[in-house]
Amino acid sequence: MTCNGVDTLTRAVLSDEFSDASGRYFDNDSKSFSAPHPDAADAGKVAKVVAAIDGQIKSALT
């Protein structure tokens, strides 16, 4: 079976495979838990991404 995003989400919800996975990063390309990209730990970069997403949402709602 080909693993895609839907398969991963379904397994995460229904399978014991993810029962202890809270807070961990699942790399869908390698189909395993791994360390996220270092930028994910950079609070400044994360804040910029969140602000950009918020801006897009606000623009779409107005």
All heavy atoms as TSV, in Angstrom:
chain	resi	resn	atom	element	x	y	z
A	1	MET	N	N	0.851	-1.185	0.000
A	1	MET	CA	C	0.000	0.000	0.000
A	1	MET	C	C	0.891	1.240	0.000
A	1	MET	O	O	1.849	1.332	0.747
A	1	MET	CB	C	-0.890	-0.023	1.244
A	1	MET	CG	C	-1.741	1.199	1.393
A	1	MET	SD	S	-3.053	0.967	2.595
A	1	MET	CE	C	-2.364	1.772	4.003
A	2	THR	N	N	0.561	2.183	-0.815
A	2	THR	CA	C	1.296	3.441	-0.880
A	2	THR	C	C	0.923	4.296	0.321
A	2	THR	O	O	-0.243	4.443	0.647
A	2	THR	CB	C	0.942	4.197	-2.173
A	2	THR	OG1	O	1.254	3.378	-3.282
A	2	THR	CG2	C	1.692	5.498	-2.256
A	3	CYS	N	N	1.927	4.845	0.973
A	3	CYS	CA	C	1.687	5.714	2.126
A	3	CYS	C	C	1.626	7.158	1.648
A	3	CYS	O	O	2.535	7.639	0.992
A	3	CYS	CB	C	2.808	5.537	3.144
A	3	CYS	SG	S	2.524	6.484	4.645
A	4	ASN	N	N	0.531	7.815	1.927
A	4	ASN	CA	C	0.419	9.238	1.616
A	4	ASN	C	C	-0.104	9.951	2.854
A	4	ASN	O	O	-0.284	9.343	3.896
A	4	ASN	CB	C	-0.469	9.465	0.383
A	4	ASN	CG	C	-1.875	8.949	0.581
A	4	ASN	OD1	O	-2.438	9.084	1.649
A	4	ASN	ND2	N	-2.462	8.365	-0.428
A	5	GLY	N	N	-0.341	11.219	2.740
A	5	GLY	CA	C	-0.788	11.996	3.888
A	5	GLY	C	C	-2.053	11.467	4.523
A	5	GLY	O	O	-2.182	11.431	5.745
A	6	VAL	N	N	-3.002	11.033	3.704
A	6	VAL	CA	C	-4.260	10.503	4.230
A	6	VAL	C	C	-4.004	9.208	4.989
A	6	VAL	O	O	-4.542	9.003	6.081
A	6	VAL	CB	C	-5.283	10.286	3.098
A	6	VAL	CG1	C	-6.522	9.570	3.612
A	6	VAL	CG2	C	-5.655	11.603	2.454
A	7	ASP	N	N	-3.161	8.349	4.434
A	7	ASP	CA	C	-2.827	7.099	5.126
A	7	ASP	C	C	-2.192	7.388	6.478
A	7	ASP	O	O	-2.529	6.761	7.489
A	7	ASP	CB	C	-1.861	6.247	4.294
A	7	ASP	CG	C	-2.459	5.765	2.988
A	7	ASP	OD1	O	-3.691	5.571	2.927
A	7	ASP	OD2	O	-1.683	5.597	2.035
A	8	THR	N	N	-1.276	8.340	6.499
A	8	THR	CA	C	-0.587	8.681	7.740
A	8	THR	C	C	-1.564	9.211	8.776
A	8	THR	O	O	-1.528	8.797	9.946
A	8	THR	CB	C	0.515	9.723	7.476
A	8	THR	OG1	O	1.433	9.181	6.532
A	8	THR	CG2	C	1.247	10.084	8.751
A	9	LEU	N	N	-2.449	10.113	8.379
A	9	LEU	CA	C	-3.433	10.650	9.320
A	9	LEU	C	C	-4.377	9.577	9.829
A	9	LEU	O	O	-4.718	9.538	11.018
A	9	LEU	CB	C	-4.220	11.792	8.677
A	9	LEU	CG	C	-3.439	13.074	8.447
A	9	LEU	CD1	C	-4.276	14.072	7.656
A	9	LEU	CD2	C	-2.977	13.684	9.753
A	10	THR	N	N	-4.788	8.676	8.947
A	10	THR	CA	C	-5.677	7.586	9.347
A	10	THR	C	C	-4.983	6.691	10.365
A	10	THR	O	O	-5.564	6.327	11.393
A	10	THR	CB	C	-6.120	6.765	8.117
A	10	THR	OG1	O	-6.780	7.641	7.205
A	10	THR	CG2	C	-7.060	5.644	8.519
A	11	ARG	N	N	-3.730	6.343	10.096
A	11	ARG	CA	C	-2.977	5.513	11.036
A	11	ARG	C	C	-2.776	6.242	12.363
A	11	ARG	O	O	-2.854	5.629	13.432
A	11	ARG	CB	C	-1.627	5.119	10.441
A	11	ARG	CG	C	-1.764	4.084	9.358
A	11	ARG	CD	C	-0.461	3.587	8.737
A	11	ARG	NE	N	0.771	3.929	9.385
A	11	ARG	CZ	C	1.724	4.711	8.846
A	11	ARG	NH1	N	1.552	5.256	7.652
A	11	ARG	NH2	N	2.836	4.948	9.486
A	12	ALA	N	N	-2.522	7.540	12.297
A	12	ALA	CA	C	-2.303	8.314	13.519
A	12	ALA	C	C	-3.537	8.316	14.412
A	12	ALA	O	O	-3.433	8.286	15.636
A	12	ALA	CB	C	-1.901	9.744	13.173
A	13	VAL	N	N	-4.702	8.331	13.801
A	13	VAL	CA	C	-5.952	8.366	14.559
A	13	VAL	C	C	-6.356	6.980	15.052
A	13	VAL	O	O	-6.804	6.826	16.190
A	13	VAL	CB	C	-7.088	8.972	13.697
A	13	VAL	CG1	C	-8.426	8.815	14.371
A	13	VAL	CG2	C	-6.801	10.432	13.400
A	14	LEU	N	N	-6.173	5.964	14.209
A	14	LEU	CA	C	-6.747	4.651	14.504
A	14	LEU	C	C	-5.761	3.587	15.002
A	14	LEU	O	O	-6.175	2.582	15.530
A	14	LEU	CB	C	-7.447	4.116	13.252
A	14	LEU	CG	C	-8.576	4.986	12.696
A	14	LEU	CD1	C	-9.097	4.401	11.399
A	14	LEU	CD2	C	-9.688	5.131	13.718
A	15	SER	N	N	-4.483	3.823	14.838
A	15	SER	CA	C	-3.488	2.798	15.123
A	15	SER	C	C	-2.766	3.055	16.442
A	15	SER	O	O	-2.550	4.197	16.834
A	15	SER	CB	C	-2.465	2.771	13.982
A	15	SER	OG	O	-1.334	2.025	14.333
A	16	ASP	N	N	-2.367	1.975	17.108
A	16	ASP	CA	C	-1.546	2.098	18.307
A	16	ASP	C	C	-0.133	2.564	17.978
A	16	ASP	O	O	0.616	2.980	18.861
A	16	ASP	CB	C	-1.468	0.760	19.042
A	16	ASP	CG	C	-2.786	0.402	19.712
A	16	ASP	OD1	O	-3.587	1.321	19.982
A	16	ASP	OD2	O	-3.009	-0.795	19.962
A	17	GLU	N	N	0.237	2.516	16.701
A	17	GLU	CA	C	1.568	2.926	16.256
A	17	GLU	C	C	1.917	4.341	16.727
A	17	GLU	O	O	3.071	4.655	17.002
A	17	GLU	CB	C	1.624	2.857	14.733
A	17	GLU	CG	C	2.880	3.362	14.096
A	17	GLU	CD	C	2.803	3.369	12.581
A	17	GLU	OE1	O	1.759	3.011	12.003
A	17	GLU	OE2	O	3.807	3.743	11.968
A	18	PHE	N	N	0.913	5.205	16.843
A	18	PHE	CA	C	1.132	6.604	17.202
A	18	PHE	C	C	0.694	6.912	18.640
A	18	PHE	O	O	0.617	8.068	19.019
A	18	PHE	CB	C	0.368	7.508	16.235
A	18	PHE	CG	C	0.937	7.539	14.838
A	18	PHE	CD1	C	0.640	6.536	13.924
A	18	PHE	CD2	C	1.773	8.565	14.442
A	18	PHE	CE1	C	1.158	6.551	12.650
A	18	PHE	CE2	C	2.308	8.601	13.157
A	18	PHE	CZ	C	2.001	7.590	12.267
A	19	SER	N	N	0.436	5.908	19.444
A	19	SER	CA	C	-0.124	6.136	20.769
A	19	SER	C	C	0.792	6.945	21.684
A	19	SER	O	O	0.319	7.638	22.576
A	19	SER	CB	C	-0.493	4.811	21.432
A	19	SER	OG	O	0.670	4.023	21.638
A	20	ASP	N	N	2.094	6.889	21.475
A	20	ASP	CA	C	3.020	7.659	22.318
A	20	ASP	C	C	3.727	8.754	21.515
A	20	ASP	O	O	4.826	9.176	21.854
A	20	ASP	CB	C	4.046	6.741	22.967
A	20	ASP	CG	C	4.978	6.084	21.953
A	20	ASP	OD1	O	4.668	6.098	20.744
A	20	ASP	OD2	O	6.022	5.553	22.370
A	21	ALA	N	N	3.076	9.224	20.473
A	21	ALA	CA	C	3.724	10.138	19.528
A	21	ALA	C	C	3.455	11.615	19.801
A	21	ALA	O	O	3.935	12.460	19.058
A	21	ALA	CB	C	3.283	9.802	18.108
A	22	SER	N	N	2.750	11.948	20.846
A	22	SER	CA	C	2.411	13.345	21.094
A	22	SER	C	C	3.663	14.211	21.158
A	22	SER	O	O	4.601	13.930	21.900
A	22	SER	CB	C	1.637	13.471	22.398
A	22	SER	OG	O	1.300	14.819	22.632
A	23	GLY	N	N	3.682	15.262	20.343
A	23	GLY	CA	C	4.793	16.190	20.324
A	23	GLY	C	C	5.959	15.771	19.450
A	23	GLY	O	O	6.919	16.517	19.300
A	24	ARG	N	N	5.894	14.592	18.863
A	24	ARG	CA	C	6.985	14.111	18.016
A	24	ARG	C	C	6.699	14.446	16.561
A	24	ARG	O	O	5.551	14.588	16.146
A	24	ARG	CB	C	7.151	12.597	18.185
A	24	ARG	CG	C	7.597	12.238	19.603
A	24	ARG	CD	C	7.679	10.757	19.826
A	24	ARG	NE	N	8.706	10.167	18.953
A	24	ARG	CZ	C	8.724	8.868	18.638
A	24	ARG	NH1	N	7.808	8.057	19.101
A	24	ARG	NH2	N	9.670	8.407	17.852
A	25	TYR	N	N	7.754	14.564	15.753
A	25	TYR	CA	C	7.643	14.902	14.335
A	25	TYR	C	C	7.671	13.628	13.498
A	25	TYR	O	O	8.587	12.822	13.622
A	25	TYR	CB	C	8.802	15.817	13.928
A	25	TYR	CG	C	8.867	16.083	12.444
A	25	TYR	CD1	C	7.947	16.935	11.841
A	25	TYR	CD2	C	9.823	15.469	11.661
A	25	TYR	CE1	C	7.998	17.172	10.475
A	25	TYR	CE2	C	9.883	15.712	10.293
A	25	TYR	CZ	C	8.965	16.563	9.718
A	25	TYR	OH	O	9.013	16.781	8.367
A	26	PHE	N	N	6.652	13.442	12.676
A	26	PHE	CA	C	6.611	12.298	11.762
A	26	PHE	C	C	6.982	12.778	10.371
A	26	PHE	O	O	6.327	13.649	9.806
A	26	PHE	CB	C	5.215	11.668	11.735
A	26	PHE	CG	C	5.172	10.397	10.935
A	26	PHE	CD1	C	5.605	9.204	11.467
A	26	PHE	CD2	C	4.706	10.404	9.630
A	26	PHE	CE1	C	5.580	8.028	10.727
A	26	PHE	CE2	C	4.669	9.240	8.875
A	26	PHE	CZ	C	5.106	8.047	9.437
A	27	ASP	N	N	8.062	12.233	9.855
A	27	ASP	CA	C	8.544	12.580	8.515
A	27	ASP	C	C	7.867	11.647	7.521
A	27	ASP	O	O	8.189	10.467	7.443
A	27	ASP	CB	C	10.063	12.421	8.460
A	27	ASP	CG	C	10.658	12.829	7.125
A	27	ASP	OD1	O	9.902	12.912	6.125
A	27	ASP	OD2	O	11.871	13.045	7.078
A	28	ASN	N	N	6.907	12.188	6.783
A	28	ASN	CA	C	6.148	11.362	5.844
A	28	ASN	C	C	7.013	10.828	4.711
A	28	ASN	O	O	6.721	9.784	4.145
A	28	ASN	CB	C	4.957	12.151	5.289
A	28	ASN	CG	C	3.891	11.241	4.717
A	28	ASN	OD1	O	3.526	10.245	5.336
A	28	ASN	ND2	N	3.383	11.575	3.551
A	29	ASP	N	N	8.101	11.545	4.377
A	29	ASP	CA	C	8.989	11.059	3.312
A	29	ASP	C	C	9.718	9.788	3.728
A	29	ASP	O	O	9.828	8.849	2.950
A	29	ASP	CB	C	10.001	12.131	2.916
A	29	ASP	CG	C	9.345	13.328	2.263
A	29	ASP	OD1	O	8.304	13.150	1.599
A	29	ASP	OD2	O	9.866	14.442	2.425
A	30	SER	N	N	10.215	9.757	4.970
A	30	SER	CA	C	10.929	8.557	5.437
A	30	SER	C	C	9.993	7.593	6.154
A	30	SER	O	O	10.398	6.500	6.534
A	30	SER	CB	C	12.076	8.939	6.373
A	30	SER	OG	O	11.567	9.477	7.581
A	31	LYS	N	N	8.748	8.026	6.356
A	31	LYS	CA	C	7.730	7.220	7.035
A	31	LYS	C	C	8.188	6.764	8.420
A	31	LYS	O	O	7.977	5.628	8.832
A	31	LYS	CB	C	7.310	6.049	6.165
A	31	LYS	CG	C	6.647	6.527	4.879
A	31	LYS	CD	C	6.545	5.438	3.849
A	31	LYS	CE	C	6.017	5.952	2.548
A	31	LYS	NZ	N	6.770	7.017	1.933
A	32	SER	N	N	8.808	7.698	9.139
A	32	SER	CA	C	9.290	7.404	10.486
A	32	SER	C	C	9.374	8.698	11.287
A	32	SER	O	O	9.325	9.791	10.740
A	32	SER	CB	C	10.669	6.745	10.429
A	32	SER	OG	O	11.612	7.644	9.882
A	33	PHE	N	N	9.509	8.541	12.595
A	33	PHE	CA	C	9.701	9.701	13.447
A	33	PHE	C	C	11.151	10.135	13.336
A	33	PHE	O	O	12.062	9.310	13.282
A	33	PHE	CB	C	9.344	9.369	14.898
A	33	PHE	CG	C	7.874	9.170	15.089
A	33	PHE	CD1	C	7.327	7.902	15.118
A	33	PHE	CD2	C	7.027	10.255	15.227
A	33	PHE	CE1	C	5.970	7.712	15.274
A	33	PHE	CE2	C	5.654	10.074	15.385
A	33	PHE	CZ	C	5.137	8.805	15.413
A	34	SER	N	N	11.362	11.438	13.277
A	34	SER	CA	C	12.719	11.964	13.164
A	34	SER	C	C	12.743	13.378	13.718
A	34	SER	O	O	11.719	13.920	14.123
A	34	SER	CB	C	13.182	11.940	11.709
A	34	SER	OG	O	12.381	12.792	10.919
A	35	ALA	N	N	13.918	13.975	13.700
A	35	ALA	CA	C	14.039	15.366	14.151
A	35	ALA	C	C	13.477	16.286	13.070
A	35	ALA	O	O	13.722	16.067	11.885
A	35	ALA	CB	C	15.504	15.693	14.407
A	36	PRO	N	N	12.735	17.311	13.465
A	36	PRO	CA	C	12.252	18.270	12.479
A	36	PRO	C	C	13.409	19.117	11.954
A	36	PRO	O	O	14.511	19.111	12.514
A	36	PRO	CB	C	11.260	19.125	13.265
A	36	PRO	CG	C	11.680	18.996	14.675
A	36	PRO	CD	C	12.303	17.639	14.813
A	37	HIS	N	N	13.155	19.862	10.917
A	37	HIS	CA	C	14.150	20.785	10.375
A	37	HIS	C	C	14.556	21.759	11.483
A	37	HIS	O	O	13.712	22.183	12.281
A	37	HIS	CB	C	13.548	21.545	9.189
A	37	HIS	CG	C	14.544	22.342	8.433
A	37	HIS	ND1	N	14.982	23.574	8.869
A	37	HIS	CD2	C	15.200	22.080	7.283
A	37	HIS	CE1	C	15.857	24.045	8.015
A	37	HIS	NE2	N	16.019	23.156	7.032
A	38	PRO	N	N	15.821	22.132	11.567
A	38	PRO	CA	C	16.269	23.046	12.624
A	38	PRO	C	C	15.491	24.370	12.675
A	38	PRO	O	O	15.345	24.958	13.750
A	38	PRO	CB	C	17.745	23.301	12.283
A	38	PRO	CG	C	18.160	22.113	11.481
A	38	PRO	CD	C	16.935	21.669	10.741
A	39	ASP	N	N	14.987	24.822	11.553
A	39	ASP	CA	C	14.210	26.069	11.548
A	39	ASP	C	C	12.943	25.954	12.392
A	39	ASP	O	O	12.425	26.966	12.875
A	39	ASP	CB	C	13.843	26.478	10.125
A	39	ASP	CG	C	15.036	27.024	9.348
A	39	ASP	OD1	O	16.090	27.284	9.972
A	39	ASP	OD2	O	14.916	27.169	8.117
A	40	ALA	N	N	12.440	24.741	12.590
A	40	ALA	CA	C	11.236	24.554	13.397
A	40	ALA	C	C	11.480	24.889	14.864
A	40	ALA	O	O	10.534	25.150	15.610
A	40	ALA	CB	C	10.733	23.118	13.266
A	41	ALA	N	N	12.736	24.898	15.286
A	41	ALA	CA	C	13.080	25.238	16.664
A	41	ALA	C	C	13.493	26.698	16.819
A	41	ALA	O	O	13.792	27.144	17.927
A	41	ALA	CB	C	14.213	24.330	17.150
A	42	ASP	N	N	13.483	27.441	15.736
A	42	ASP	CA	C	13.873	28.846	15.757
A	42	ASP	C	C	12.620	29.689	15.997
A	42	ASP	O	O	11.801	29.877	15.092
A	42	ASP	CB	C	14.532	29.214	14.427
A	42	ASP	CG	C	15.047	30.640	14.381
A	42	ASP	OD1	O	14.326	31.561	14.852
A	42	ASP	OD2	O	16.153	30.841	13.854
A	43	ALA	N	N	12.478	30.181	17.218
A	43	ALA	CA	C	11.254	30.899	17.605
A	43	ALA	C	C	10.976	32.095	16.700
A	43	ALA	O	O	9.814	32.378	16.378
A	43	ALA	CB	C	11.342	31.347	19.060
A	44	GLY	N	N	12.008	32.798	16.265
A	44	GLY	CA	C	11.809	33.947	15.384
A	44	GLY	C	C	11.248	33.551	14.041
A	44	GLY	O	O	10.327	34.201	13.521
A	45	LYS	N	N	11.778	32.487	13.470
A	45	LYS	CA	C	11.281	32.012	12.167
A	45	LYS	C	C	9.862	31.476	12.296
A	45	LYS	O	O	9.022	31.714	11.427
A	45	LYS	CB	C	12.217	30.950	11.599
A	45	LYS	CG	C	13.536	31.537	11.145
A	45	LYS	CD	C	14.454	30.493	10.555
A	45	LYS	CE	C	15.757	31.152	10.109
A	45	LYS	NZ	N	16.691	30.204	9.523
A	46	VAL	N	N	9.603	30.767	13.383
A	46	VAL	CA	C	8.250	30.238	13.604
A	46	VAL	C	C	7.254	31.395	13.725
A	46	VAL	O	O	6.177	31.361	13.129
A	46	VAL	CB	C	8.212	29.332	14.854
A	46	VAL	CG1	C	6.778	28.979	15.227
A	46	VAL	CG2	C	9.036	28.072	14.630
A	47	ALA	N	N	7.618	32.443	14.456
A	47	ALA	CA	C	6.732	33.602	14.618
A	47	ALA	C	C	6.443	34.261	13.270
A	47	ALA	O	O	5.310	34.681	13.016
A	47	ALA	CB	C	7.354	34.604	15.583
A	48	LYS	N	N	7.457	34.344	12.401
A	48	LYS	CA	C	7.238	34.933	11.071
A	48	LYS	C	C	6.281	34.097	10.235
A	48	LYS	O	O	5.435	34.637	9.525
A	48	LYS	CB	C	8.570	35.102	10.348
A	48	LYS	CG	C	9.421	36.219	10.898
A	48	LYS	CD	C	10.735	36.334	10.137
A	48	LYS	CE	C	11.609	37.423	10.726
A	48	LYS	NZ	N	12.890	37.533	10.018
A	49	VAL	N	N	6.416	32.784	10.313
A	49	VAL	CA	C	5.512	31.900	9.564
A	49	VAL	C	C	4.090	32.045	10.088
A	49	VAL	O	O	3.140	32.177	9.299
A	49	VAL	CB	C	5.986	30.427	9.639
A	49	VAL	CG1	C	4.930	29.486	9.080
A	49	VAL	CG2	C	7.305	30.247	8.907
A	50	VAL	N	N	3.929	32.040	11.407
A	50	VAL	CA	C	2.596	32.188	12.000
A	50	VAL	C	C	1.985	33.521	11.603
A	50	VAL	O	O	0.806	33.597	11.235
A	50	VAL	CB	C	2.651	32.013	13.529
A	50	VAL	CG1	C	1.330	32.397	14.180
A	50	VAL	CG2	C	3.024	30.587	13.891
A	51	ALA	N	N	2.771	34.585	11.639
A	51	ALA	CA	C	2.262	35.908	11.248
A	51	ALA	C	C	1.840	35.923	9.781
A	51	ALA	O	O	0.808	36.505	9.431
A	51	ALA	CB	C	3.321	36.978	11.511
A	52	ALA	N	N	2.623	35.275	8.916
A	52	ALA	CA	C	2.269	35.228	7.492
A	52	ALA	C	C	0.976	34.447	7.278
A	52	ALA	O	O	0.115	34.865	6.489
A	52	ALA	CB	C	3.407	34.602	6.689
A	53	ILE	N	N	0.814	33.337	7.979
A	53	ILE	CA	C	-0.421	32.553	7.866
A	53	ILE	C	C	-1.603	33.363	8.374
A	53	ILE	O	O	-2.665	33.407	7.736
A	53	ILE	CB	C	-0.291	31.218	8.615
A	53	ILE	CG1	C	0.735	30.314	7.920
A	53	ILE	CG2	C	-1.645	30.516	8.728
A	53	ILE	CD1	C	1.130	29.092	8.720
A	54	ASP	N	N	-1.443	34.009	9.542
A	54	ASP	CA	C	-2.503	34.852	10.083
A	54	ASP	C	C	-2.898	35.950	9.094
A	54	ASP	O	O	-4.079	36.228	8.899
A	54	ASP	CB	C	-2.093	35.485	11.412
A	54	ASP	CG	C	-2.098	34.505	12.561
A	54	ASP	OD1	O	-2.680	33.409	12.437
A	54	ASP	OD2	O	-1.501	34.854	13.612
A	55	GLY	N	N	-1.907	36.547	8.448
A	55	GLY	CA	C	-2.192	37.584	7.463
A	55	GLY	C	C	-2.991	37.064	6.288
A	55	GLY	O	O	-3.913	37.735	5.810
A	56	GLN	N	N	-2.645	35.884	5.829
A	56	GLN	CA	C	-3.385	35.280	4.713
A	56	GLN	C	C	-4.831	34.972	5.113
A	56	GLN	O	O	-5.762	35.196	4.333
A	56	GLN	CB	C	-2.685	33.989	4.241
A	56	GLN	CG	C	-1.364	34.230	3.558
A	56	GLN	CD	C	-1.535	34.992	2.258
A	56	GLN	OE1	O	-2.400	34.686	1.459
A	56	GLN	NE2	N	-0.705	35.997	2.074
A	57	ILE	N	N	-5.001	34.470	6.319
A	57	ILE	CA	C	-6.351	34.156	6.788
A	57	ILE	C	C	-7.175	35.438	6.910
A	57	ILE	O	O	-8.329	35.493	6.457
A	57	ILE	CB	C	-6.304	33.405	8.135
A	57	ILE	CG1	C	-5.717	31.991	7.918
A	57	ILE	CG2	C	-7.694	33.322	8.779
A	57	ILE	CD1	C	-5.391	31.253	9.185
A	58	LYS	N	N	-6.593	36.464	7.508
A	58	LYS	CA	C	-7.315	37.733	7.662
A	58	LYS	C	C	-7.690	38.320	6.316
A	58	LYS	O	O	-8.794	38.837	6.123
A	58	LYS	CB	C	-6.493	38.719	8.472
A	58	LYS	CG	C	-6.439	38.344	9.941
A	58	LYS	CD	C	-5.531	39.262	10.735
A	58	LYS	CE	C	-5.429	38.780	12.172
A	58	LYS	NZ	N	-4.384	39.440	12.926
A	59	SER	N	N	-6.774	38.222	5.341
A	59	SER	CA	C	-7.063	38.732	3.992
A	59	SER	C	C	-8.208	37.958	3.339
A	59	SER	O	O	-9.052	38.536	2.663
A	59	SER	CB	C	-5.829	38.593	3.098
A	59	SER	OG	O	-4.803	39.454	3.522
A	60	ALA	N	N	-8.236	36.667	3.554
A	60	ALA	CA	C	-9.265	35.838	2.947
A	60	ALA	C	C	-10.639	36.088	3.568
A	60	ALA	O	O	-11.661	35.904	2.918
A	60	ALA	CB	C	-8.900	34.361	3.095
A	61	LEU	N	N	-10.646	36.517	4.823
A	61	LEU	CA	C	-11.908	36.735	5.529
A	61	LEU	C	C	-12.471	38.132	5.340
A	61	LEU	O	O	-13.606	38.393	5.771
A	61	LEU	CB	C	-11.731	36.427	7.020
A	61	LEU	CG	C	-11.393	34.986	7.358
A	61	LEU	CD1	C	-11.151	34.840	8.864
A	61	LEU	CD2	C	-12.479	34.029	6.900
A	62	THR	N	N	-11.706	39.005	4.730
A	62	THR	CA	C	-12.225	40.375	4.572
A	62	THR	C	C	-12.561	40.653	3.129
A	62	THR	O	O	-12.295	39.954	2.228
A	62	THR	CB	C	-11.186	41.418	5.039
A	62	THR	OG1	O	-9.974	41.243	4.312
A	62	THR	CG2	C	-10.957	41.301	6.517
